[in-house]
Amino acid sequence: FQTFSGTKSITGTTAVTIFSLSRTNGAHTGIVMITKSDSGDSAAGIFSFSANYDAAASLSAMNTSVAGYTGFTLSTVVNGNGITFKLAHGNAGTTKNYTYTVLYGGSLNVGTPTLY
């Protein structure tokens, strides 16, 4: 089990890689907590994920709070024993600041995170 966190500024609506995970056995599981706290545009979300070797990841929104502000989406791409997480927001032409925290584990051989 491990935790890590990072920040990312995103401009436009194109999905941007925020972090990736690699593990020798290819199985991943965890929780991602994301907040966007810009003046006049705040939102938050909690997502759970799991993925097996070279198979599509299961990503579920556990709780999100947009409350009239611009939402965001989290997506994944699996390649062999790695999983990449991408974040996009729905406000073209603007830059928004995100903070994320990841609880990652479920195996004795916890993988290696790479932050972008």
Residue pairs with C-beta under 8 A, 6 or more apart in sequence:
1 103
1 104
1 105
1 106
1 110
2 104
2 105
2 110
2 113
3 101
3 102
3 103
3 104
4 19
4 101
4 102
4 104
4 113
4 115
5 99
5 100
5 101
5 102
6 18
6 19
6 99
6 100
6 115
7 97
7 98
7 99
7 100
8 16
8 18
8 87
8 97
8 98
8 100
8 116
9 95
9 96
9 97
9 98
10 16
10 87
10 88
10 89
10 95
10 96
10 98
11 93
11 94
11 95
12 92
12 93
12 94
13 88
13 89
13 90
13 91
13 92
14 88
15 73
15 75
15 86
15 87
15 88
16 86
16 87
16 88
16 116
17 84
17 85
17 86
17 116
18 85
18 86
18 87
18 98
18 100
18 115
18 116
19 84
19 85
19 100
19 102
19 113
19 114
19 115
19 116
20 82
20 83
20 84
20 85
20 113
20 114
20 116
21 28
21 82
21 83
21 104
21 111
21 112
21 113
21 114
22 81
22 82
22 83
22 111
22 112
22 114
23 81
23 82
23 107
23 109
23 110
23 111
23 112
24 81
24 109
24 111
25 53
25 81
25 107
25 109
26 51
26 52
26 53
26 54
26 80
26 81
27 50
27 51
27 52
27 53
27 106
27 107
28 49
28 50
28 51
28 57
28 83
28 104
28 106
28 111
29 48
29 49
29 50
29 51
29 104
29 105
29 106
30 48
30 49
30 50
30 102
30 103
30 104
30 105
30 106
31 46
31 47
31 48
31 49
31 62
31 102
31 103
32 46
32 47
32 48
32 49
32 74
32 85
32 100
32 101
32 102
33 44
33 45
33 46
33 47
33 100
33 101
33 102
34 44
34 45
34 46
34 47
34 72
34 74
34 87
34 98
34 99
34 100
35 42
35 43
35 44
35 98
35 99
35 100
36 42
36 43
36 44
36 69
36 70
36 72
36 89
36 96
36 97
36 98
37 97
37 99
38 96
38 97
40 69
41 69
41 70
41 91
41 96
42 67
42 69
43 64
43 65
43 66
43 67
43 69
43 70
43 71
43 72
44 64
44 65
45 61
45 63
45 64
45 65
45 72
45 74
46 61
46 62
46 63
46 64
47 59
47 60
47 61
47 62
47 74
48 59
48 60
48 62
49 57
49 58
49 59
49 60
49 76
49 83
49 85
50 57
50 58
51 57
51 58
51 76
51 78
51 83
53 80
53 81
54 78
54 79
54 80
54 81
55 78
56 78
57 76
57 78
57 83
59 74
59 75
59 76
61 74
64 71
70 89
70 90
70 91
70 96
71 89
71 90
72 87
72 88
72 89
72 90
72 96
72 98
73 87
73 88
73 89
73 90
74 85
74 86
74 87
75 85
75 86
75 87
75 88
76 83
76 84
76 85
76 86
77 83
77 84
77 86
78 84
87 98
87 100
89 96
89 98
102 113
104 110
104 111
104 113
